[in-house]
Amino acid sequence: MGITTTTKKTAFATVMAIAVFLIAFAARYTFVAQQSSESSNTFVNREIDVFRVFEPVLPGKAVKLPDDFNFHLDYQHESSTYFALLHDREGNEYWASWDVFRIALDEHRGKGWKQPQVYVSNAALSTREINLFEQRIARGGIGQVGIETKPFLFWIDSWQWKALTRYPLPGKLTIDTNTFSLDLNSFSVGPYVLEGDQGYRPKHDLLPVASYEFGAPFLNVTGTIGVDGKKIEVSGTGWFSKEWGSNLLESKLLGWDRFGVRLQDGRNLSITLSRINEQLPYVYGVLVDKSGRMIKLGDDDIKIRPIKYSYQNVGKKIPVTWAITIESQQMDIVVDALNYTQWLPSLVPYWSGAVKVTGSHQGGGYMHLMGY
């Protein structure tokens, strides 16, 4: 594999450890009113001790739907991503995202205030000129965040995803903030895609780092967005993905770069580049059409390199344009961000935004860059 990328001396685990500390502090701030007898030092030290015994990620365990739309509380961390490329009747472009991260502060199954699950949810609405971002942080066990499966309902504070069956799709996302609102209906018009071996996805071929992953890369989206006091009818395409696992915080994983693009021929290309400390990066992907015909792509199939960087307002240097070559598919493309300044200043900070695809194939989609 020919690949060029920039690595960091500070491991991704350090960034995540800081995030866990901040989450623990936020959780403690509320928790202390209920448990004033527990010393702050003891509590914080216990909360940021990520070296716990969680359920391991092992091969041979297939992702099972719809069961795996639920939380996986025996695993240390979990995330889900929703991204929609939208346009209004005049052709103006917008893109919306909703990400949810769950982190277990320890491995115990407590109830109420003793439940160790903390959730961070990020919502964003952007154009080529503006970036609007809101965040919610919730402690599990006290009704602030939760999930029901019959039918599917996920909520964090007043934000929610609601469906009529055990599957979240078709479903409706409702988010209302001080700066924007999202009221989007999403319908799947293609298959769910299980990454790797039936959902088991190694992050590197030489290290025991893996997670469970699946996604729905073929969504049609309709609804309204609210910005500047106006409601705007929009439609477009979307993506949904979910991942969970354990011990990534203690691994040598520096971060990852993830791309999901809808090609003009109707196929979807997803690529993930794992950046590992003291190792060569590891890249994998899948090319799938709406009928479910799938081509799995490995580290030897994909050549990827950043070709343009942009400094964010927080001083981060982010690769915003990438060259990707897949010789077996006669594919030689450039993936370029539509808005370079889309750093999300979350407790778990990352870059997330829309991209356009040019070269041998045309298309559009999204890019997530974590660990910078």
Stockholm file with secondary structure:
# STOCKHOLM 1.0

chainA/1-372         MGITTTTKKTAFATVMAIAVFLIAFAARYTFVAQQSSESSNTFVNREIDVFRVFEPVLPGKAVKLPDDFNFHLDYQHESSTYFALLHDREGNEYWASWDVFRIALDEHRGKGWKQPQVYVSNAALSTREINLFEQRIARGGIGQVGIETKPFLFWIDSWQWKALTRYPLPGKLTIDTNTFSLDLNSFSVGPYVLEGDQGYRPKHDLLPVASYEFGAPFLNVTGTIGVDGKKIEVSGTGWFSKEWGSNLLESKLLGWDRFGVRLQDGRNLSITLSRINEQLPYVYGVLVDKSGRMIKLGDDDIKIRPIKYSYQNVGKKIPVTWAITIESQQMDIVVDALNYTQWLPSLVPYWSGAVKVTGSHQGGGYMHLMGY
#=GR chainA/1-372 SS CCBCCCCCSSCHHHHHHHHHHHHHHHHHHHHTTTCTTSCHHHHHHHHTCCCCCCCCCCTTCCCCTTGGGSCCTTSSEEEEEEEEEEECTTCCEEEEEEEEEEEESSSCCCCGGGCCEEEEEEEEEECSSCEEEEEEEEETTSSSEEEEETTEEEEETTEEEEESSSSSCSEEEEEECSSEEEEEEEEECSCCEECTBTTEEESCSSSCCEEEEEEEEEEEEEEEEEETTEEEEEEEEEEEEEEEESCTTTSSEEEEEEEEEEETTSCEEEEEEEEETTSCCEEEEEEECTTCCEEEECTTTCEEEEEEEEECTTSCEEEEEEEEEEGGGTEEEEEEESSSCCEECSSSCEEEEEEEEEESSCEEEEEEEECC
#=GC SS_cons         CCBCCCCCSSCHHHHHHHHHHHHHHHHHHHHTTTCTTSCHHHHHHHHTCCCCCCCCCCTTCCCCTTGGGSCCTTSSEEEEEEEEEEECTTCCEEEEEEEEEEEESSSCCCCGGGCCEEEEEEEEEECSSCEEEEEEEEETTSSSEEEEETTEEEEETTEEEEESSSSSCSEEEEEECSSEEEEEEEEECSCCEECTBTTEEESCSSSCCEEEEEEEEEEEEEEEEEETTEEEEEEEEEEEEEEEESCTTTSSEEEEEEEEEEETTSCEEEEEEEEETTSCCEEEEEEECTTCCEEEECTTTCEEEEEEEEECTTSCEEEEEEEEEEGGGTEEEEEEESSSCCEECSSSCEEEEEEEEEESSCEEEEEEEECC
//
